[in-house]
Amino acid sequence: MIEVDALVKVYPGHPPVRAVDGVSFEARRGEVFGLLGANGAGKTTTLRMLVTLLSPDGGTARVNGHDVRTAPEAVRGSVGYLSVTTGLYERLTPREMLVSFGRMQQIADPVGRAEQLIARFGIGAFADQRCGRLSTGMKQKVSIARALVHDPPVLILDEPTVGLDVLVAQTFLEFVETAREEGRAVLYSTHIMSEVERLCDRVAIIHEGRIVAATSVAALVAEHGTVEKGFVATVNGA
Amino acid sequence: MSSLVALLHATRIELLRTLRDGSTLLMMGFPVLLYPAMIWGLTQAGLYIDEARDRETLVLGVADGVDTEGLGDDKVQIVPATLETLDAGDVDALLAGAGDGLELHYRAGSPRSRRTRRVVEDRIEARNTERVDAAAVEKGADAALLAPLEVDVDAIDDATPLVQFLIGLFACAFVPMSIIVSTYSPVVELFVAERERGSIETTLCAPIPRSRIVYARVLAAALLGSLAALGNLGALWITVLHGAVLVVEDPVSLPFPGPVVLGTILALVLSAALLVAVLMSVALSAARTHREGQTLANFVLLPLIVPSMAGMLAVISESSRDVLFVPIAHTGTLLYAAIRHELVATDLFVAVGLDLALAALVLGGWMATLGPTSLIEGIQRPAWLARLAGES
């Protein structure tokens, strides 16, 4: 579902910053693939290239069979993207937001789909309030519903639980587990190791723009005791 | 879904979002509220002045000529009086004291207002004149020479051309400015606010061409700017019509513009608003926050206000065609011409065509070189531009 091969991103500057330097990995259908790294390791840049918010300077990436360079709109049509900065339109209500994004995504019945998501995520009670007036937890539910409005086969989640309280974060993690059960490929970027242990099947550890390890969570735990220890050992040894 | 339908849908959403922003609405609607408030204030002031004039000293006198105009006070016997005391014997006393061969005249202060003029006419001309004339004739004055002096205000038989002139002149001055100011606010809201709030990725991740997002936002800003400008024009129209009672005798009825005039106004306003929206969105691509947007917008607002003023000066100096090839300036002059039913069709095509061509050139050129994302997400700005924008 997600195939990344030698992806490169260089930010201009004096000197230029090679934020992503030949990253390669693959995430499969029905799998939660963790992308782990410290702040500034290159996680977000990689994900932003995969959702076509940035264009790569080298390498290739395909999402659901679509090349991020040559078919960016098809890629965006296949991906539900959620990040800590993925805001909502504050003056639209959740219902308006879902319907309009459904229309943007050109789905057959945007109104019906919106109602379906409103019911699924328990948004009904505040579906007609403006998003700007919702609590963080409510907003997160709407964001998730918005990311799923076109029923994407791929979910790309960039540190999605940052800033959420425990209960909301718990609900979110359950959503990710459900997404895996539904057969979606989930690329999950985080530095919260407990989430990795709970959710991820395989992980890639990125450090200074390069993949320094790619393994299963089970193997990482078997070798180091915990994901956290494995992560620290890998990064320190890189 | 066709591209046009998709564009219109995206535009509708942008309009919906913007129309729910209180500050944007205030910015757009303020002039519409301002004009009626202004005319209400002026009318109240006029009434107050009229009431004051009721207590004003009128000038009555006798002179040795038919017309007191140009005569010094030494040749005119002045008797102060007021409207309230005219009936109390002042006129009789005046006549009694007038020398032989002098003729009686009255000069009704400064009856510039419609109300005072009416009072002068009703109370002096209709009643006292008869008494004055009779007494003067009795004393040997020539009755034919006893016509009252004319008051300062000439009655306007047909006020329509005057009202059309005033609406046209005000529209020429204020509507282009209204377009500029009213388009600025939605552009900031649609382009800059999203960068500040972080909802930008939500938009960019939607599987629609980025150029369509830009077009939808520019179109939405232009429509809102046009809407505000048309509201502004409507308010001007009503204000001038009602305010005309301050200078003309009777209420003026000006027929609502027909479809041709309306279409012309719409074309002029929309094309100008599109051009302004394009220039604003390009200028604000260097802004990251509302505050920076306001700072950078000044660099566009001020240069655009200059031609809007030039349009008004061209109308006043009757040289409108000199600014036909100057965007914004020609919006004002052609609005003036359209309201007065004097518009030449080729001028309209030239002006609208020029606005649209410039808008297409700037927007198309920008997107071809820097890409549509640069307008949505903002450009990678050099340090000097960040400083210019007021980056903290």
Interface residues (C-beta under 8 A of the other chain):
Chain A: P12 V51 T52 L53 E73 A74 V75 R76 G77 V79 Y81 S83 T85 T86 G87 L88 Y89 E90 R91 L92 E96 S100 F101 R103 M104 Q105 Q106 R130 R146 H150
Chain B: M1 A6 H9 A10 I13 L16 R17 R20 D21 R197 G198 S199 I200 E201 T202 L204 C205 A206 P207 I208 P209 Q380
